[in-house]
Amino acid sequence: MAEIMSPTPQKAFELLLAGNKRFVAGAPEHPNQDATRRAEIAPGQRPFAVVFGCSDSRLAAEIIFDRGLGDLFVVRTAGHVMGAEVLGSIEYGADVLDCPLVLVLGHDSCGAVGAACAALEDGIAPAGYVRDVVERVTPSVLAARAAGLFEPDEILAEHIRHTVDLLLDRSRMLAERVEAGQAAVVGLCYRLADGSAQVVSARGLDLTANSAT
């Protein structure tokens, strides 16, 4: 448990990076997934990262990053769109639980992004509350097109960048923690076929965009 006690933002990212490399290589260690760990953390949690990801069933954070019980504070919505309850959950992880890293996790072939693109092209929005999800993704699609980006991967990357920026714009607490060097916000794009993830955006860490984890 010592490895995840109050790590720096850089150390927290390196822990996730190492876990993803094990997962991609097909050699996961499945740490912190036994009865001993369960009993150890029953009195309280101390995760080292907040993962805000898409709800897609293929995007299970603890598996992708080869972590276990008590390691990650996970928040998920379709298309990683956010409202007040999502921001509150992320702030709880970052502030109350003192997580030094907030990770925005998107993925290729995202249904929410595809639906937003289709709605703009066809002029037909989905019914019910799915429409609300699509409407929250639409600004990212419009921003991508305004920048001359039309490929699905380019639009997805723009949506991940937009989510990172929106988090810091809307959460004063998180922005202040990043400014003080206490936290970082990193956007990753996960590839469904091979399990790898690429850095799309980073605030508070010196990471190169489009570099694989």
Residue, then its C-alpha position, 0 to 999 in steps of 0.5 A: m500500500a505504500e506505493i500509493m500513499s500521497p504520490t505526486p501527480q507525476k508518480a500517480f501518472e507513472l503508476l497508471l502508465a505502468g499498469n496500462k503497459r502490463f495490460v497491453a502486454g497481456a501480463p497484468e499483475h492484478p494488484n490489490q484485488d485480494a481479501t487482505r486488501r479488502a480488509e486493509i481499506a475497509p476503514g477508509q479509502r485513499p485512491f491515488a487518481v480520479v478517473f473520469g471516463c466514458s461509460d462504455s462497457r469496454l472501458a473499465a479503468e481498473i482493468i485497463f490500468d491494472r489496479g485494484l480495490g481502493d486505487l482509483f476513484v472512478v466517475r463515468t458518464a456516456g461520452h464523459v459529459m459532465g453536469a453538477e453531480v459529476l463535477g462534485s464527484i470529481e472535486y470530492g476525489a481531488d479535494v476530500l480524498d486528496c487525489p493528485l491526478v484527474l484523468v479524463l479517459g475517452h476512447d475510439s469508436c465512442g457512441a456519444v461522439g458518433a451520435a453527435c456527428a450524426a445529429l449535426e449531419d442529419g438534423i435528427a437528435p436522439a429521443g429521451y435523455v440521450r439527447d442531452v448527452v448528445e447536446r453536451v458533446t456537440p460543442s466539441v464536434l463543432a469546435a473540431r470542424a471549425a479547426g478543420l478537423f473532420e476525422p473521427d480520431e481528430i474529433l474525439a481528441e478535440h472532445i477529450r481536450h474540451t473536457v479537460d478544459l471544461l473541468l478546469d474552467r468550471s472547477r475553481m478548486l481543481a484549477e487552483r490545485v493544478e496551479a499550485g502543483q498539487a494536482a494535474v489533469v490529463g486527457l487520454c484516448y484509449r484504443l479499444a483494439d490494442g488496449s493502449a492509451q495516448v496523451v491528448s491533453a495535459r495540464g499540470l504535467d509536462l507530457t507530449a500530446n499523442s505520446a502513448t502511455 
